[in-house]
Amino acid sequence: MLSWQKAKQWWDNHSTQDFWEAVGEHLSAGYVWSSPECFMLARAVRWNAEEQQFEQGESNCWHVTLAASTGHANACGEFMRVFPHPQPWVSWFRGSKDNRVRVYDWDKLTKATRRK
């Protein structure tokens, strides 16, 4: 199974939105990256660290909408490597655990994923 197929399978089981519609939205106003081993949908958003919430304004965060890997040894590091440019923050939801947003400092996460 390729990474996009794994992503689609998860999406189809956890979202009411059509997978291809989400891909199209990210192609138009976001970022899509796919290889045989890794797949990612992301958007540039504004994170207010003090208020701990997203808000309108100039982007300072890559928010990962969907990511999947087919066993890449360092998938997070690969995702960090392929973002078009750095932002101060990277965020995502862990849909399988809870609905709380995880937000990480770009430099700290990049450094941590380089060690793997």
MMTF fields as JSON, N, C-alpha, C and O atoms, coordinates in Angstrom:
{
  "mmtfVersion": "1.0.0",
  "mmtfProducer": "UNKNOWN",
  "numBonds": 463,
  "numAtoms": 464,
  "numGroups": 116,
  "numChains": 1,
  "numModels": 1,
  "chainsPerModel": [1],
  "groupsPerChain": [116],
  "chainIdList": ["A"],
  "bondAtomList": [4, 2, 8, 6, 12, 10, 16, 14, 20, 18, 24, 22, 28, 26, 32, 30, 36, 34, 40, 38, 44, 42, 48, 46, 52, 50, 56, 54, 60, 58, 64, 62, 68, 66, 72, 70, 76, 74, 80, 78, 84, 82, 88, 86, 92, 90, 96, 94, 100, 98, 104, 102, 108, 106, 112, 110, 116, 114, 120, 118, 124, 122, 128, 126, 132, 130, 136, 134, 140, 138, 144, 142, 148, 146, 152, 150, 156, 154, 160, 158, 164, 162, 168, 166, 172, 170, 176, 174, 180, 178, 184, 182, 188, 186, 192, 190, 196, 194, 200, 198, 204, 202, 208, 206, 212, 210, 216, 214, 220, 218, 224, 222, 228, 226, 232, 230, 236, 234, 240, 238, 244, 242, 248, 246, 252, 250, 256, 254, 260, 258, 264, 262, 268, 266, 272, 270, 276, 274, 280, 278, 284, 282, 288, 286, 292, 290, 296, 294, 300, 298, 304, 302, 308, 306, 312, 310, 316, 314, 320, 318, 324, 322, 328, 326, 332, 330, 336, 334, 340, 338, 344, 342, 348, 346, 352, 350, 356, 354, 360, 358, 364, 362, 368, 366, 372, 370, 376, 374, 380, 378, 384, 382, 388, 386, 392, 390, 396, 394, 400, 398, 404, 402, 408, 406, 412, 410, 416, 414, 420, 418, 424, 422, 428, 426, 432, 430, 436, 434, 440, 438, 444, 442, 448, 446, 452, 450, 456, 454, 460, 458],
  "bondOrderList": [1, 1, 1, 1, 1, 1, 1, 1, 1, 1, 1, 1, 1, 1, 1, 1, 1, 1, 1, 1, 1, 1, 1, 1, 1, 1, 1, 1, 1, 1, 1, 1, 1, 1, 1, 1, 1, 1, 1, 1, 1, 1, 1, 1, 1, 1, 1, 1, 1, 1, 1, 1, 1, 1, 1, 1, 1, 1, 1, 1, 1, 1, 1, 1, 1, 1, 1, 1, 1, 1, 1, 1, 1, 1, 1, 1, 1, 1, 1, 1, 1, 1, 1, 1, 1, 1, 1, 1, 1, 1, 1, 1, 1, 1, 1, 1, 1, 1, 1, 1, 1, 1, 1, 1, 1, 1, 1, 1, 1, 1, 1, 1, 1, 1, 1],
  "groupList": [{"groupName": "MET", "atomNameList": ["N", "CA", "C", "O"], "elementList": ["N", "C", "C", "O"], "formalChargeList": [0, 0, 0, 0], "bondAtomList": [1, 0, 2, 1, 3, 2], "bondOrderList": [1, 1, 2], "singleLetterCode": "M", "chemCompType": "L-PEPTIDE LINKING"}, {"groupName": "LEU", "atomNameList": ["N", "CA", "C", "O"], "elementList": ["N", "C", "C", "O"], "formalChargeList": [0, 0, 0, 0], "bondAtomList": [1, 0, 2, 1, 3, 2], "bondOrderList": [1, 1, 2], "singleLetterCode": "L", "chemCompType": "L-PEPTIDE LINKING"}, {"groupName": "SER", "atomNameList": ["N", "CA", "C", "O"], "elementList": ["N", "C", "C", "O"], "formalChargeList": [0, 0, 0, 0], "bondAtomList": [1, 0, 2, 1, 3, 2], "bondOrderList": [1, 1, 2], "singleLetterCode": "S", "chemCompType": "L-PEPTIDE LINKING"}, {"groupName": "TRP", "atomNameList": ["N", "CA", "C", "O"], "elementList": ["N", "C", "C", "O"], "formalChargeList": [0, 0, 0, 0], "bondAtomList": [1, 0, 2, 1, 3, 2], "bondOrderList": [1, 1, 2], "singleLetterCode": "W", "chemCompType": "L-PEPTIDE LINKING"}, {"groupName": "GLN", "atomNameList": ["N", "CA", "C", "O"], "elementList": ["N", "C", "C", "O"], "formalChargeList": [0, 0, 0, 0], "bondAtomList": [1, 0, 2, 1, 3, 2], "bondOrderList": [1, 1, 2], "singleLetterCode": "Q", "chemCompType": "L-PEPTIDE LINKING"}, {"groupName": "LYS", "atomNameList": ["N", "CA", "C", "O"], "elementList": ["N", "C", "C", "O"], "formalChargeList": [0, 0, 0, 0], "bondAtomList": [1, 0, 2, 1, 3, 2], "bondOrderList": [1, 1, 2], "singleLetterCode": "K", "chemCompType": "L-PEPTIDE LINKING"}, {"groupName": "ALA", "atomNameList": ["N", "CA", "C", "O"], "elementList": ["N", "C", "C", "O"], "formalChargeList": [0, 0, 0, 0], "bondAtomList": [1, 0, 2, 1, 3, 2], "bondOrderList": [1, 1, 2], "singleLetterCode": "A", "chemCompType": "L-PEPTIDE LINKING"}, {"groupName": "ASP", "atomNameList": ["N", "CA", "C", "O"], "elementList": ["N", "C", "C", "O"], "formalChargeList": [0, 0, 0, 0], "bondAtomList": [1, 0, 2, 1, 3, 2], "bondOrderList": [1, 1, 2], "singleLetterCode": "D", "chemCompType": "L-PEPTIDE LINKING"}, {"groupName": "ASN", "atomNameList": ["N", "CA", "C", "O"], "elementList": ["N", "C", "C", "O"], "formalChargeList": [0, 0, 0, 0], "bondAtomList": [1, 0, 2, 1, 3, 2], "bondOrderList": [1, 1, 2], "singleLetterCode": "N", "chemCompType": "L-PEPTIDE LINKING"}, {"groupName": "HIS", "atomNameList": ["N", "CA", "C", "O"], "elementList": ["N", "C", "C", "O"], "formalChargeList": [0, 0, 0, 0], "bondAtomList": [1, 0, 2, 1, 3, 2], "bondOrderList": [1, 1, 2], "singleLetterCode": "H", "chemCompType": "L-PEPTIDE LINKING"}, {"groupName": "THR", "atomNameList": ["N", "CA", "C", "O"], "elementList": ["N", "C", "C", "O"], "formalChargeList": [0, 0, 0, 0], "bondAtomList": [1, 0, 2, 1, 3, 2], "bondOrderList": [1, 1, 2], "singleLetterCode": "T", "chemCompType": "L-PEPTIDE LINKING"}, {"groupName": "PHE", "atomNameList": ["N", "CA", "C", "O"], "elementList": ["N", "C", "C", "O"], "formalChargeList": [0, 0, 0, 0], "bondAtomList": [1, 0, 2, 1, 3, 2], "bondOrderList": [1, 1, 2], "singleLetterCode": "F", "chemCompType": "L-PEPTIDE LINKING"}, {"groupName": "GLU", "atomNameList": ["N", "CA", "C", "O"], "elementList": ["N", "C", "C", "O"], "formalChargeList": [0, 0, 0, 0], "bondAtomList": [1, 0, 2, 1, 3, 2], "bondOrderList": [1, 1, 2], "singleLetterCode": "E", "chemCompType": "L-PEPTIDE LINKING"}, {"groupName": "VAL", "atomNameList": ["N", "CA", "C", "O"], "elementList": ["N", "C", "C", "O"], "formalChargeList": [0, 0, 0, 0], "bondAtomList": [1, 0, 2, 1, 3, 2], "bondOrderList": [1, 1, 2], "singleLetterCode": "V", "chemCompType": "L-PEPTIDE LINKING"}, {"groupName": "GLY", "atomNameList": ["N", "CA", "C", "O"], "elementList": ["N", "C", "C", "O"], "formalChargeList": [0, 0, 0, 0], "bondAtomList": [1, 0, 2, 1, 3, 2], "bondOrderList": [1, 1, 2], "singleLetterCode": "G", "chemCompType": "PEPTIDE LINKING"}, {"groupName": "TYR", "atomNameList": ["N", "CA", "C", "O"], "elementList": ["N", "C", "C", "O"], "formalChargeList": [0, 0, 0, 0], "bondAtomList": [1, 0, 2, 1, 3, 2], "bondOrderList": [1, 1, 2], "singleLetterCode": "Y", "chemCompType": "L-PEPTIDE LINKING"}, {"groupName": "PRO", "atomNameList": ["N", "CA", "C", "O"], "elementList": ["N", "C", "C", "O"], "formalChargeList": [0, 0, 0, 0], "bondAtomList": [1, 0, 2, 1, 3, 2], "bondOrderList": [1, 1, 2], "singleLetterCode": "P", "chemCompType": "L-PEPTIDE LINKING"}, {"groupName": "CYS", "atomNameList": ["N", "CA", "C", "O"], "elementList": ["N", "C", "C", "O"], "formalChargeList": [0, 0, 0, 0], "bondAtomList": [1, 0, 2, 1, 3, 2], "bondOrderList": [1, 1, 2], "singleLetterCode": "C", "chemCompType": "L-PEPTIDE LINKING"}, {"groupName": "ARG", "atomNameList": ["N", "CA", "C", "O"], "elementList": ["N", "C", "C", "O"], "formalChargeList": [0, 0, 0, 0], "bondAtomList": [1, 0, 2, 1, 3, 2], "bondOrderList": [1, 1, 2], "singleLetterCode": "R", "chemCompType": "L-PEPTIDE LINKING"}],
  "groupTypeList": [0, 1, 2, 3, 4, 5, 6, 5, 4, 3, 3, 7, 8, 9, 2, 10, 4, 7, 11, 3, 12, 6, 13, 14, 12, 9, 1, 2, 6, 14, 15, 13, 3, 2, 2, 16, 12, 17, 11, 0, 1, 6, 18, 6, 13, 18, 3, 8, 6, 12, 12, 4, 4, 11, 12, 4, 14, 12, 2, 8, 17, 3, 9, 13, 10, 1, 6, 6, 2, 10, 14, 9, 6, 8, 6, 17, 14, 12, 11, 0, 18, 13, 11, 16, 9, 16, 4, 16, 3, 13, 2, 3, 11, 18, 14, 2, 5, 7, 8, 18, 13, 18, 13, 15, 7, 3, 7, 5, 1, 10, 5, 6, 10, 18, 18, 5],
  "groupIdList": [1, 2, 3, 4, 5, 6, 7, 8, 9, 10, 11, 12, 13, 14, 15, 16, 17, 18, 19, 20, 21, 22, 23, 24, 25, 26, 27, 28, 29, 30, 31, 32, 33, 34, 35, 36, 37, 38, 39, 40, 41, 42, 43, 44, 45, 46, 47, 48, 49, 50, 51, 52, 53, 54, 55, 56, 57, 58, 59, 60, 61, 62, 63, 64, 65, 66, 67, 68, 69, 70, 71, 72, 73, 74, 75, 76, 77, 78, 79, 80, 81, 82, 83, 84, 85, 86, 87, 88, 89, 90, 91, 92, 93, 94, 95, 96, 97, 98, 99, 100, 101, 102, 103, 104, 105, 106, 107, 108, 109, 110, 111, 112, 113, 114, 115, 116],
  "secStructList": [7, 7, 2, 2, 2, 2, 2, 2, 2, 2, 2, 2, 2, 2, 7, 1, 1, 7, 2, 2, 2, 2, 2, 2, 2, 2, 2, 2, 2, 1, 3, 3, 3, 3, 7, 1, 1, 3, 3, 3, 3, 3, 3, 3, 3, 3, 3, 3, 6, 6, 6, 6, 3, 3, 3, 1, 1, 1, 7, 7, 3, 3, 3, 3, 3, 3, 3, 3, 3, 1, 1, 7, 6, 6, 2, 2, 2, 2, 2, 2, 2, 2, 1, 1, 1, 7, 7, 1, 3, 3, 3, 3, 3, 7, 6, 6, 6, 7, 1, 7, 3, 3, 3, 3, 3, 2, 2, 2, 2, 2, 2, 2, 2, 2, 6, 7],
  "xCoordList": [0.853, 0.0, 0.899, 1.826, 0.623, 1.369, 0.898, -0.189, 1.721, 1.401, 0.078, -0.691, -0.204, -1.469, -2.656, -3.721, -2.489, -3.57, -3.822, -4.969, -2.753, -2.891, -3.583, -4.451, -3.197, -3.828, -5.306, -6.144, -5.631, -7.028, -7.847, -8.978, -7.288, -7.989, -8.32, -9.441, -7.352, -7.59, -8.635, -9.567, -8.489, -9.411, -10.836, -11.774, -10.995, -12.334, -13.018, -14.246, -12.238, -12.796, -12.975, -13.619, -12.406, -12.429, -12.958, -13.046, -13.309, -13.766, -15.036, -15.241, -15.878, -17.083, -16.789, -17.583, -15.665, -15.28, -14.651, -13.927, -14.922, -14.314, -12.799, -12.355, -12.026, -10.574, -10.083, -9.235, -10.614, -10.146, -10.54, -9.839, -11.639, -12.025, -10.985, -10.573, -10.573, -9.557, -8.228, -7.557, -7.855, -6.616, -6.715, -5.771, -7.849, -8.052, -7.955, -7.354, -8.544, -8.462, -7.011, -6.605, -6.245, -4.845, -3.994, -3.013, -4.355, -3.651, -3.898, -3.013, -5.11, -5.471, -4.985, -4.564, -5.037, -4.738, -3.989, -4.316, -3.016, -2.263, -1.036, -0.405, -0.705, 0.495, 0.199, -0.366, 0.587, 0.437, 1.803, 2.481, 2.197, 3.449, 3.22, 2.614, 3.732, 3.522, 4.75, 5.329, 5.122, 6.141, 5.6, 4.586, 6.236, 5.736, 5.659, 4.801, 6.554, 6.604, 5.906, 5.515, 5.733, 5.157, 4.176, 4.385, 3.1, 2.067, 1.669, 1.552, 1.458, 1.086, 0.213, 0.464, -0.835, -1.626, -1.375, -1.473, -1.051, -0.779, -1.23, -1.404, -1.413, -1.78, -0.945, -0.567, -0.669, -0.03, -1.13, -2.078, -1.004, -2.018, -1.337, -0.11, -2.134, -1.627, -1.913, -3.065, -0.861, -0.989, -0.662, 0.386, -1.565, -1.339, -0.893, -1.711, 0.397, 0.946, 0.456, 0.235, 0.286, -0.167, -1.595, -1.904, -2.465, -3.882, -4.116, -5.196, -3.113, -3.216, -4.374, -5.194, -4.427, -5.492, -5.052, -4.134, -5.739, -5.522, -6.305, -7.326, -5.817, -6.496, -6.205, -5.36, -6.897, -6.664, -5.356, -4.968, -4.687, -3.468, -2.389, -2.586, -1.254, -0.119, 0.307, 0.391, 0.571, 0.885, 2.225, 3.175, 2.251, 3.484, 3.584, 4.393, 2.749, 2.643, 2.218, 1.321, 2.865, 2.362, 1.44, 1.86, 0.173, -0.763, -0.935, -1.393, -0.565, -0.661, -2.08, -2.501, -2.806, -4.18, -4.193, -5.006, -3.284, -3.224, -1.802, -1.181, -1.294, 0.021, -0.017, -0.665, 0.681, 0.742, 2.103, 2.729, 2.538, 3.808, 3.628, 2.836, 4.366, 4.314, 5.564, 6.09, 6.025, 7.159, 8.467, 9.524, 8.438, 9.657, 10.293, 9.598, 11.581, 12.264, 12.181, 12.24, 12.047, 11.975, 10.948, 11.302, 9.7, 8.653, 8.519, 8.383, 8.554, 8.427, 9.574, 9.352, 10.77, 11.92, 11.76, 12.136, 11.21, 10.968, 9.938, 10.101, 8.878, 7.87, 8.494, 8.221, 9.319, 9.969, 10.888, 10.987, 11.542, 12.473, 11.769, 12.338, 10.529, 9.873, 8.935, 8.399, 8.726, 7.923, 8.577, 9.803, 7.76, 8.334, 9.281, 10.24, 9.032, 9.889, 9.566, 8.481, 10.495, 10.247, 9.192, 9.009, 8.518, 7.625, 8.033, 8.684, 7.678, 8.027, 7.402, 7.963, 6.225, 5.478, 5.054, 4.94, 4.823, 4.219, 3.141, 3.365, 1.966, 0.877, 0.151, 0.217, -0.55, -1.437, -2.341, -2.087, -3.39, -4.27, -3.929, -3.591, -4.014, -3.854, -5.244, -5.733, -5.871, -7.241, -7.44, -8.54, -6.394, -6.539, -6.49, -6.911, -5.987, -5.851, -6.924, -7.709, -6.957, -7.943, -8.025, -7.376, -8.789, -8.971, -8.198, -8.58, -7.123, -6.313, -5.211, -4.533, -5.048, -3.995, -2.633, -2.459, -1.691, -0.299, 0.442, 0.344, 1.174, 1.933, 3.376, 3.651, 4.293, 5.708, 6.517, 6.21, 7.529, 8.482, 9.242, 9.763, 9.297, 9.937, 11.372, 11.747, 12.174, 13.59, 13.793, 14.639, 13.027, 13.156, 12.755, 13.42, 11.644, 11.202, 12.184, 12.472, 12.69, 13.687, 14.924, 15.435, 15.392, 16.561, 16.286, 17.124, 15.127, 14.786, 14.671, 15.074, 14.134, 13.94, 15.217, 15.304, 16.197, 17.493, 18.276, 19.135, 18.001, 18.722, 18.351, 19.1, 17.213, 16.722, 17.348, 17.048],
  "yCoordList": [-1.177, 0.0, 1.241, 1.341, 2.173, 3.423, 4.382, 4.222, 5.372, 6.302, 7.032, 7.206, 7.467, 8.179, 7.244, 7.684, 5.959, 4.992, 4.775, 4.647, 4.734, 4.607, 5.849, 5.738, 7.03, 8.277, 8.282, 8.652, 7.876, 7.847, 6.878, 7.184, 5.722, 4.728, 5.296, 5.134, 5.96, 6.561, 7.662, 7.722, 8.53, 9.664, 9.167, 9.686, 8.178, 7.652, 7.084, 7.078, 6.613, 6.055, 7.071, 6.772, 8.286, 9.259, 10.641, 11.513, 10.862, 12.186, 12.066, 11.083, 13.076, 13.109, 13.765, 13.641, 14.456, 15.099, 14.072, 13.184, 14.187, 13.319, 13.563, 14.711, 12.508, 12.599, 13.461, 14.332, 13.22, 13.957, 15.43, 16.282, 15.731, 17.123, 17.806, 18.935, 17.125, 17.666, 17.864, 18.879, 16.903, 17.031, 18.252, 19.037, 18.409, 19.558, 20.879, 21.828, 20.949, 22.174, 22.501, 23.662, 21.479, 21.71, 22.03, 22.766, 21.491, 21.864, 23.334, 24.017, 23.817, 25.208, 26.195, 27.302, 25.816, 26.772, 26.104, 26.311, 25.327, 24.631, 23.985, 24.537, 22.824, 22.113, 20.618, 20.074, 19.966, 18.51, 17.943, 18.433, 16.91, 16.24, 14.74, 14.219, 14.054, 12.613, 11.918, 12.354, 10.838, 9.919, 8.521, 8.385, 7.498, 6.154, 5.867, 5.097, 6.482, 6.196, 7.217, 6.88, 8.463, 9.52, 10.381, 10.682, 10.772, 11.63, 12.67, 12.366, 13.931, 14.984, 16.035, 16.446, 16.47, 17.648, 18.647, 18.294, 19.893, 20.91, 22.278, 22.497, 23.189, 24.573, 25.507, 25.177, 26.689, 27.745, 28.485, 28.985, 28.555, 29.167, 30.085, 30.15, 30.777, 31.656, 31.006, 30.704, 30.787, 30.23, 31.315, 31.955, 31.518, 32.453, 31.622, 30.996, 31.628, 30.794, 31.243, 30.413, 32.538, 33.043, 32.608, 32.199, 32.7, 32.324, 30.829, 30.308, 30.155, 28.726, 28.439, 27.554, 29.213, 29.011, 29.537, 30.349, 29.045, 29.554, 30.847, 31.04, 31.74, 33.011, 33.503, 32.941, 34.537, 35.163, 35.941, 36.429, 36.054, 36.853, 36.155, 35.07, 36.808, 36.276, 34.931, 34.774, 33.978, 32.634, 32.592, 33.3, 31.726, 31.467, 29.993, 29.616, 29.17, 27.766, 26.907, 27.279, 25.768, 24.759, 23.842, 23.2, 23.79, 22.868, 21.661, 21.783, 20.505, 19.257, 18.724, 18.342, 18.7, 18.201, 16.679, 16.056, 16.086, 14.633, 14.236, 14.858, 13.215, 12.676, 11.167, 10.636, 10.497, 9.037, 8.569, 9.189, 7.469, 6.877, 5.367, 4.764, 4.78, 3.327, 2.675, 1.708, 3.223, 2.604, 3.344, 2.775, 4.583, 5.388, 5.446, 5.676, 5.244, 5.179, 6.485, 6.463, 7.612, 8.91, 9.77, 10.783, 9.372, 10.067, 11.526, 12.398, 11.81, 13.195, 14.039, 15.161, 13.522, 14.232, 14.456, 15.51, 13.481, 13.619, 14.711, 15.507, 14.758, 15.808, 17.181, 18.128, 17.297, 18.574, 18.983, 20.167, 18.044, 18.317, 18.859, 19.681, 18.409, 18.763, 19.97, 20.388, 20.536, 21.764, 22.81, 22.874, 23.641, 24.627, 25.621, 26.065, 25.979, 26.905, 26.761, 26.303, 27.144, 27.052, 28.059, 29.119, 27.702, 28.597, 28.455, 27.47, 29.391, 29.225, 27.993, 27.443, 27.552, 26.461, 25.419, 25.7, 24.203, 23.101, 22.507, 22.294, 22.236, 21.691, 20.568, 20.437, 19.756, 18.726, 18.24, 18.494, 17.541, 16.867, 15.389, 14.85, 14.733, 13.281, 12.677, 12.372, 12.505, 12.011, 10.664, 10.351, 9.868, 8.54, 8.585, 7.631, 9.667, 9.761, 10.658, 10.212, 11.898, 12.862, 13.978, 13.905, 14.967, 16.03, 17.292, 18.396, 17.133, 18.263, 18.554, 17.645, 19.837, 20.223, 20.096, 20.473, 19.567, 19.508, 20.58, 20.628, 21.432, 22.499, 22.393, 22.291, 22.419, 22.252, 23.396, 23.898, 23.793, 24.779, 24.177, 23.065, 24.919, 24.424, 23.977, 22.859, 24.841, 24.533, 23.315, 22.467, 23.225, 22.084, 20.779, 19.757, 20.817, 19.598, 19.193, 18.01, 20.175, 19.869, 19.219, 18.224, 19.78, 19.229, 17.814, 16.924, 17.608, 16.282, 15.237, 14.09, 15.611, 14.622, 14.363, 13.356, 15.223, 14.979, 13.896, 13.261, 13.67, 12.677, 11.249, 10.314, 11.08, 9.725, 9.154, 8.021],
  "zCoordList": [0.0, 0.0, 0.0, 0.804, -0.896, -0.956, 0.133, 0.688, 0.429, 1.516, 1.29, 2.235, 0.048, -0.185, 0.008, 0.441, -0.306, -0.11, 1.38, 1.809, 2.161, 3.613, 4.182, 5.048, 3.693, 4.136, 3.775, 4.597, 2.56, 2.116, 2.953, 3.332, 3.24, 4.05, 5.434, 5.916, 6.074, 7.388, 7.265, 8.066, 6.272, 6.073, 5.865, 6.47, 5.022, 4.721, 5.961, 6.043, 6.914, 8.148, 9.268, 10.273, 9.109, 10.197, 9.819, 10.684, 8.567, 8.146, 7.318, 6.606, 7.42, 6.59, 5.238, 4.305, 5.129, 3.868, 2.938, 3.389, 1.661, 0.659, 0.614, 0.627, 0.562, 0.535, -0.619, -0.429, -1.819, -2.996, -2.932, -3.477, -2.279, -2.061, -1.152, -1.417, -0.099, 0.807, 0.075, 0.262, -0.749, -1.528, -2.447, -2.541, -3.118, -3.999, -3.266, -3.77, -2.074, -1.271, -0.917, -0.943, -0.59, -0.235, -1.465, -1.359, -2.62, -3.846, -4.182, -4.698, -3.886, -4.19, -3.135, -3.474, -1.878, -0.8, 0.34, 1.509, 0.014, 1.041, 0.443, -0.458, 0.943, 0.521, 0.506, 1.455, -0.579, -0.724, -1.072, -1.975, -0.35, -0.658, -0.591, 0.346, -1.63, -1.686, -2.261, -3.257, -1.611, -2.119, -1.845, -1.161, -2.349, -2.038, -0.54, -0.107, 0.27, 1.702, 2.588, 3.705, 2.126, 2.974, 2.194, 1.019, 2.871, 2.276, 3.316, 4.503, 2.845, 3.777, 3.11, 1.977, 3.844, 3.51, 4.635, 5.81, 4.284, 5.304, 4.805, 3.606, 5.751, 5.449, 6.315, 7.439, 5.756, 6.528, 7.294, 6.69, 8.62, 9.493, 10.503, 10.573, 11.268, 12.335, 13.682, 13.994, 14.489, 15.834, 16.842, 16.764, 17.79, 18.885, 20.092, 20.767, 20.345, 21.426, 22.795, 23.677, 22.981, 24.275, 24.579, 25.699, 23.572, 23.744, 23.477, 23.755, 22.945, 22.622, 21.669, 21.915, 20.563, 19.573, 18.212, 18.098, 17.187, 15.839, 15.697, 16.357, 14.822, 14.599, 13.186, 12.49, 12.771, 11.469, 11.529, 12.59, 10.409, 10.345, 9.542, 8.995, 9.492, 8.752, 9.338, 10.556, 8.472, 8.956, 9.682, 9.348, 10.691, 11.447, 11.839, 12.686, 11.208, 11.612, 10.419, 9.663, 10.263, 9.329, 10.12, 11.083, 9.701, 10.344, 9.432, 8.296, 9.945, 9.186, 9.327, 10.419, 8.23, 8.215, 8.218, 8.901, 7.447, 7.322, 6.957, 6.095, 7.605, 7.273, 7.434, 8.336, 6.551, 6.624, 6.139, 5.279, 6.707, 6.32, 6.207, 6.932, 5.298, 5.14, 5.716, 5.166, 6.827, 7.494, 7.321, 7.593, 6.88, 6.789, 8.166, 9.156, 8.246, 9.537, 10.329, 11.559, 9.645, 10.318, 9.58, 8.977, 9.628, 8.872, 9.293, 8.435, 10.579, 11.034, 10.48, 10.024, 10.517, 9.954, 8.462, 7.95, 7.762, 6.326, 6.065, 5.139, 6.87, 6.701, 6.958, 6.22, 7.983, 8.277, 7.126, 6.807, 6.52, 5.429, 4.191, 3.473, 3.926, 2.663, 2.742, 1.716, 3.92, 3.972, 3.072, 2.991, 2.387, 1.464, 2.126, 1.495, 3.377, 4.118, 5.603, 5.96, 6.459, 7.9, 8.366, 7.767, 9.429, 10.165, 11.638, 11.987, 12.501, 13.918, 14.574, 15.521, 14.065, 14.697, 13.672, 12.479, 14.171, 13.406, 14.295, 15.487, 13.723, 14.542, 13.821, 12.599, 14.621, 14.099, 15.222, 16.4, 14.839, 15.795, 15.762, 14.708, 16.909, 16.95, 17.03, 18.118, 15.899, 15.841, 16.499, 16.953, 16.555, 17.144, 18.676, 19.33, 19.25, 20.712, 21.32, 22.156, 20.907, 21.386, 20.342, 19.299, 20.613, 19.629, 20.016, 19.63, 20.769, 21.219, 20.197, 19.719, 19.874, 18.936, 19.612, 20.771, 18.878, 19.33, 18.546, 17.319, 19.233, 18.585, 19.051, 20.246, 18.09, 18.392, 17.804, 16.722, 18.51, 18.03, 16.837, 16.923, 15.731, 14.507, 14.767, 14.413, 15.381, 15.577, 16.472, 16.186, 17.544, 18.453, 17.783, 17.951, 17.009, 16.331, 15.232, 15.055, 14.503, 13.466, 14.085, 13.57, 15.175, 15.855, 16.368, 16.217, 16.967, 17.496, 16.392, 16.586, 15.255, 14.188, 13.409, 12.706, 13.509, 12.853, 13.558, 12.947, 14.824, 15.612, 15.237, 15.523, 14.604, 14.333, 13.092, 12.715]
}
